[in-house]
Amino acid sequence: MKHCLLRAIEDKRQEMMEHGLKYGLSDDNTVRLSQELDQLLNKLDNINKA
């Protein structure tokens, strides 16, 4: 599971970076992608603390 989560984090990070470069960091979709990345990172943090 952790491996899948790490992959999802990298994919989301790449998606967010590409979108941010194209549309700007304050674009609504860039912010949404950032929030989704934060959720994934929080899940990873919870797994690492367990």
C-alpha positions in Angstrom: 0.0 0.0 0.0 2.8 2.4 0.9 4.4 1.9 -2.5 1.1 2.7 -4.3 0.7 5.8 -2.1 4.2 7.0 -2.9 3.5 6.6 -6.6 0.2 8.5 -6.3 2.1 11.3 -4.5 4.6 11.6 -7.3 2.0 11.5 -10.0 -0.1 14.2 -8.2 3.0 16.4 -7.6 3.9 16.2 -11.3 0.3 17.0 -12.4 0.2 19.9 -10.0 3.6 21.3 -11.2 2.7 21.0 -14.8 -0.7 22.7 -14.3 0.8 25.4 -12.1 3.4 26.2 -14.8 0.8 26.5 -17.5 -2.0 28.2 -15.6 -0.3 29.8 -12.6 -0.1 28.9 -8.9 -3.3 30.7 -7.9 -5.4 29.0 -10.5 -8.4 27.2 -8.9 -7.4 23.8 -10.3 -3.8 24.2 -9.3 -4.9 24.9 -5.7 -7.3 21.9 -5.9 -4.4 19.7 -7.0 -2.2 21.1 -4.2 -4.9 20.2 -1.7 -5.2 16.7 -3.1 -1.4 16.3 -2.8 -1.6 17.5 0.8 -4.2 14.8 1.6 -2.0 12.2 0.1 1.0 13.4 2.1 -1.0 13.4 5.3 -2.0 9.8 4.6 1.7 8.9 4.2 2.6 10.7 7.4 -0.1 8.8 9.3 1.2 5.5 7.9 4.8 6.4 8.9 3.6 7.3 12.5 1.8 4.0 12.9 
